[in-house]
Amino acid sequence: MKLKSVLGVVLLTTFLLSCGNDKKEKQTELEITKEKSAFNYNVEQFADIKVLRYQIPDWEKLSIKEQTLVYYLTQAGLSGRDIMWDQNYRHNLKIRKALESIYTNYTGDRTSTDWNAFEIYLKRVWFSNGIHHHYSNDKIKPEFSSDYLKQLLADIHTVLEGEAFDVIFNDEDTKKVNQAKGIDNVARSAVNFYGPNVTNADVVSFYKTKVSPNPKKPLSFGLNSQLIKENGVLKERVYKSGGLYGTAIDEIIKWLELAKGVAENEAQANALGLLIDYYKTGDLQTWDDYNVAWTRATAGNIDYINSFIEVYNDPLGYRGSYESIVQINDFDMSQKMKVVSDNAQWFEDNSTLMEAHKKKNVVGVTYKVVNVAGEAGDSSPSTPIGVNLPNANWIRAAVGSKSVSLGNITNAYSNARNSGRLKEYVNDDEEFELDEKYGRLAGKLHTALHEVIGHASGQLNPGVAETKVTLKNYASTLEEGRADLVALYYLYDSKLQDLGLVDNWESVGKTAYNGYIRNGLMTQLIRLNLGDDVEEAHMRNRQWISAWAFEKGQKDNVIEKITRNGKTYFNINDYAKLHELFGQLLREAQRIKSEGDYAAVEALVEGYGVKVDQKIHAEVLERNKQFTSAPYSGFVNPILVADKNEAGEIIAVKVNQPETFSGQMLDYSKNYNFLPEVN
């Protein structure tokens, strides 16, 4: 499970940087910035996107062996980058290749309005790993004509034709992931997890026949495959060496084997060996064996996430998107926050869950603050700020889980912060001042409690299947909302002060509650076009939690809707009662998950999390026009350069920073293009 940042909407804004037509952008070789006394976090801004940089603190304190391990793991992650592009949409790689060829080779007018529109479209496609928006899932609309693109292609003697060309401009495949109620979600989603003519009913019937050898340890059926029909018969194309995406997977394996050779300890090496075996065979039992070994491998400075993991992009929640995050432990911050995981059982025992739904023995929860050294696939350029893995409920219950907060990513957001948008939407000066003083701490604690306690909390009733089976297309938003509710419940609790995490628990709690309600009912709407429903899982859960609490607290005026000078504000009048409401909803969310109550989750999400108050939405968008900072942020990655001696041994790994977003994207396409069969 991963926690997406809401900070880009609520708290953190950056000054506008022109995307421009700088001639440097045309270069195909990656440019490196010179070292500067003050680190510049901002790269550029275009459309609704701002691109940032992040640093790798204390890199020089790592041994050369540790730096080499990070380098190998980063190369492994980047080697699978194109898998994510193809998973997102079947024509993405063909389209990207043609657009990049134009960008690199076109010698005509690069100052025209059409060219500027083309350049922005390409950058948006790069940022989203395909032609569908990374967050809304809507197909990105070009602001240039099909005739203009045809002329560009002709000028550089490049071919893009048929469906791959037409889909850029037509009304086909308009949603990457379509979660609308009452439709065939698989058939209406453009994501490339299913072949033509595969339907919701096909998926359900196919996996009903799959039986795990040990029912108490259900395998993650469908996680690493594409489901297609051949002559009317359903079959899986497995992601593995020699299978689907095999050429890229072989490259991943090459780098993972090198990483295993410089592993920090035996447990880490054994886990890497199992991951390699999984990539070679595609065997889901090996995947579980790997996750158990990886979860138990907690020693060392370096860790990683690599494979087909999160299922948000599958409308039915079976198939994992490729991702990689390479992590370096921040020992100082990890030690400070270790108290959260050390007290996991206390949090579980004192939650509002029904006794039958509480874990009697919360095991193996580890929490670390880490610094990212490189990301790829589903984690880049748009990145999470926190991750809790593995996702299998039985492994969480029997073995435990790893939770991480991405410290240097959060710091980069903070250093790019501007408080203008916050001032616009807070109800009064007190709310603003609380956020200025406690907002960052409240955000860090929310991430920690969400990932460590939230995702590790609760258990399924005996005999109840995994949530992807019982709750179907609502499984992801229910799980994210449930983890948010755990965090919200404890953010307004004196226990945080008792543990030494805060010096004023009420002020931190009030700040967290103000921000959550403000975002859930208003500010996150700047990410939607007027008239759109909420479809992204995290946005849905923030809205259904906030809207439910607002409605249930109306008789006591817990949250007050205020209109002043034609503007809407939400003011919390009773934080203690809101705390109680969050506890009630947490109890119900866990009951739904534990019992697999599909009717209840459908009523909760559709009743509170999907439809938008159009009057407020129009108002929010109008008020937001004054701000130049984009609502979405993402990152370029530092460039790790390995220096080798005459024997080919790595003697140093240097960290450089990319100068431009386009430079890094072109460099990646040139050097990590391992899916020739789909090009």
Phi, psi and omega in degrees: 000143179231148178256118176276145182287135169260000186294328180298334180270316193265315192246323195248116176231155181236161179288156186286131171244131182289136175285331168053193177227040181305132183298334179299333182296341184279347185291142180270340179272145183290132179262146182243133178284151172284150179297135180239153181295321177250122183292132179263107183283340187267132177257300178190173177223140177206149180048236180256024188238137164239138183252131183240170170248161170226153179263164173247094183298144173059028178304320184291345179279346177285147174289164179296328177294318178293318177298321179295319177299315178299317180299313181296317180295324178292319178296321177299316180298313181294332181296335179263008185307315184292340176300316181298320178299315181288325176298322183294325180190140189295336181258004187302314185291323176296316181295314181300316181300318180292316181295320179291327177296319175298311184300324184277325192250347184293130182247008180277204186289115178256019179246357185283164176297320179297318180295318179300319178295320177298315182297317179294319178300315180298318180296322177295320178295316176304312185297326184267003185054042179147185189273004177249139183305137186295338185244312183281339183074000177287147175294135181285129183266123177287146178260028174227165186271163175295327178296322179295317179294321177300319180293318177300315180297319180294321182297330181252010176058046179242144183250128167218112188217177178068213184300325182295326176281311187299324187293338177298329188244343186268189183257021177270152175050050187283341181235126175294310176233119183250109183257014183299149179283144172081014177237171172277098189297324179293311182295330184264005177255135183277347182305144191269043177267346185226144178282173178303142174073007174277136185240170174307312183299323178299314183297312181300314182292323181297316184275349172295333182276350182276127182236126178285143178304323177240105183302336178281350178230068186297133177286156182273067183303134178089352187298322188237049180205164170252135180259122183230170172247131173235115183054039178081359182254130179284137177208157180260139169256107189277139174282109180191170173301127183084355179246207178297133183067020186301323183293321176289320180296323177299323178291320176300313180302317180305313182286326178293325177294321175295320178297318179302325181292341178240024180301152184286332184201172184295320181298318178294318179296319179296319179297316178299322178297320178291323177296319177299315179299320179297316178296327181286324188253333187072013185283125185286336173293322176296324177300315178295318178300319178298314182297324176296313180295318180295319180296324181280343181275086186253351180278157176106170181268337189245140172215178187199159167234130181202121169147201179264108197235287187282145188249016182299330184277354174264121182301338178251003170076028178262313195266137183268139174275145180289134175205160177213132171225122178258130193233143174241128184295133170264094190296322182296309181290324179297320179294321179296323185266357181301335181300333179295308181290327179297335183252022182302321181293323177299314180299318180295314182296329186259011178281174181271007182295152170300146184304323181293340184261358179273144174282130179281338181215093178284116188242150165064024178278117175245141181228130178223147165268128184235161171251126181287137175251345179179146180223157178202165176069229185293348181259005185209141000288335178279124191241151169286169173250349178205149182220140173230121182219161001281169184274342183294123183299323183291326177290320177302317184287319187270327187244318182125200182203163173249130176241134178226145167252135184272089190298314183287337174290313178299320179296323178295317174304314184296320181287345176261015189284145171218135189268007185300313182293323178301315181301326183293325190254348176288153183283326183204177182296325181298317179297318180295314182294322175300316182293320179298323184275320189242358187301316182292318178295317178300320179295317179296318180291323177300314179300314182297312182292322177299310187283313188281308185271316185300302183289338180273351187276154171079165178211155177283150173293150178305132177087352179277132183286171177301152187297333179295336178273315186278318185259351172053235187289353177261001186298315185293314182291328177293317181294317179293321178294320178299316178293322175299319182294324174300312180298314182297320181298319184270347176293338177248064184213134182296346178303326180298323178285322177301325181277356179082015182277334180221161176253356178207086189297326181294317181293319178296316179297316178299318179299315180297317181293317178303311183295321183292313180293318179300317181287315184295328182260344184221290200292333178292346180292345177294347179274354183248149169282146181303129181098346180285149167278163174276126183236329182292138190302315182291320178296319177300314185292325178293326179284317184291330175292310184293316182292322177297313181296321178298313182294313184291338180264004186297321184297333178256007180054042181296312176241124183256130174270121186243135173245124183218121181055039178077009181242146182261139175223155174241125184239129179273119180267334184220096183291325180295318179289327176295321175303317178296319179297317177300322178296319178296316181291325175301315179301317181289320179298319178292322177300316180301314180293313184297323182265350182067043186274091183294318182300321181289319180290324177298316180295321181293309184289313181291327182284331186233339191251356188250307184281146185244138173294107188295328179293313178295320180300314179299319180295315180299316180296321179294316180294331183282347183298336183287346185258132181272342181289135183287152182282344181244143177232153174204186191222146159276157181262146169302154181256119178267122183244121182267123173267132183238152174274185183296337180275001179084010180273141178286125180248348177194148173235116182264150178250119175244162179248135177289145179276321185231152175294314182296324178299316179293319181297318179292322178298317179297316180296327181285319191258348182231042182260088189245021175236065183296335184291339179256003176268000000 
